[in-house]
Amino acid sequence: MAASNLVDDWAARLRKEGYRLTAPRRAVIRVLAETSTSLAPDQILRRARRYYPKTGLVTVYRTLDVLKGCGYVRKMHRLDGCHSYAPASAGHAHHIVCERCRAVMEFKGCDLDALIKSVRRRTGYLVKGHWLELSGLCPVCRKEA
């Protein structure tokens, strides 16, 4: 889906769910819809200010919380211990992140049943969900390395 269509789609769904769509929130949505990498909140802020200069960091975090809660973006862990965000497709999926260029690719499918059963048996936890994120070098960065 093209970035402008994605912005319109997310905006319409947010309005339908009762969220206001302010100019700063729309700027954050536009940044996320246009990216092919995961972005940290400060990166989102800088890019969002190109579209709406008065966008604030609090608005970025609040918008990310809303978008994450609605399933439009996924929160990702970075190797430096911080978090970044990337657009998410519908349904259960995972990401692989390039350690060099930060490109993100989503993939579906994971066969973790044996691991989850083992963890449940050893810990007594009732596992309700999981999150899988892989890191490495994308094909472009592998050629450059």
N, C-alpha and C positions, 0 to 999 in steps of 0.2 A: 504494500500500500504506500502511495506517495506521502511525503511528510505533510503536505497541506491537507490531504484527505484524513490522515491520522489525527492531526490537530482538530479538525472539524468533528471527527468521530468521537474523540475523547471529550471534547467540549460539550457536544450534544448529550453524551451519556452522563457527564458530571452534572449538567443542568437538570437532567431527568431525575437524578438521584438527590437533587436538592442543594447542590453546591453552587455558590456564586462563581461566576467566571470573570474575575477582575482582569485588568490589563496586565498586572505583574504575573498573575497566575497563568494567563494565556501565553506570556513570554516564556515562562518555565516549560510549559507544555510544548511549545514550539521548539525549544532547544532540544528537549528529549526526543521529540518526533524526528528531528533532523540528524541525530547522531547514529553512528555505527559503532561507537565505542561506549564503554562505561564512563560516566563522568562523576567526579566528586562534587559535593554541594558548592564549593567555592568556584569550580569550573562552570557549573550551571549558572551561578550568579553572574559571573563575568559575561558569559554569552547572552544571558537573558537581558542584561542591561543594554545590549545592542538594539534590542527590540523595544524595551521600555526602561529608560535610564533610572527610574526611581524604584526599580525592583530591589527589595531588601533580602538579607540572608534569612530572616525569620520566615518570610513568605516562601522562600525556596524550600526550607525544611517542612513547613506546613503543607505545601503543595506536594512534596515528595511523600509525606505521610498519607495524604488523600489518595494519590495515584497508586501507591503501594497497596493500600487497603482495598482499592478497587481492582487490583490485579493488573494495572496497566504498566507498571515498572517493577523490576526486581532489584532488591538490595543485594549488593555484591561485596564480598570481602576482598580487600586488596592485600598484596603481599606486605605492604608497609603497616598493616594493622588498621588502616582507615577503611571507610566504606565508599562505594560508588553506586551509581544507579544506571540501569539500562532498560530500554523498552522490553516488555514481555509479551509473548504471544499467549493466546488462550490455552488453558489446560496446564497439565503438569509438564515442566521442562526444566532443563539445567543449562548452565553456561560453561563455555571454555573461553578463557581470556588470554590474549597474547601478553606475555610479560614485558615485551619491548614496546609495541605500538599501542597497546591497550584495546585492540580490536576485540569485539565480543561476538561470539557465535552461539546461538542457542541450539540445543539438541534435545531430542525427546528420547525416552527410553532409558531405563536403568533396571538392572536385575540385582537388587540389593536384598532380596527376600532372605537368603541364608544369613547374611550379615545382621540384618535386623532381628531375626529369630535368635541368633547367638547373643546379641547385645541384650535383648529382652530376658533371655535365660540367665545371663550373668549378672544383670543389674536389677531385675525385677520391675523395670520401667515398662509402662504401656506406651509403645512408640506410636505416635499419632501422625507423624510426618517426617520428611527429611528434605535436605537441601544439598545438592551435589554441585560443586564448582571445581572445574579443572583448570590448570594453567599450563602454559607452554609457549612455544613460538609458532606463529601463524606461518603459512607457506611463503608469504612475501618476506617476512623477517628471516626465515630459515635460508632463503636464497641470498639475502644480504649479509648473513653472518659468516 
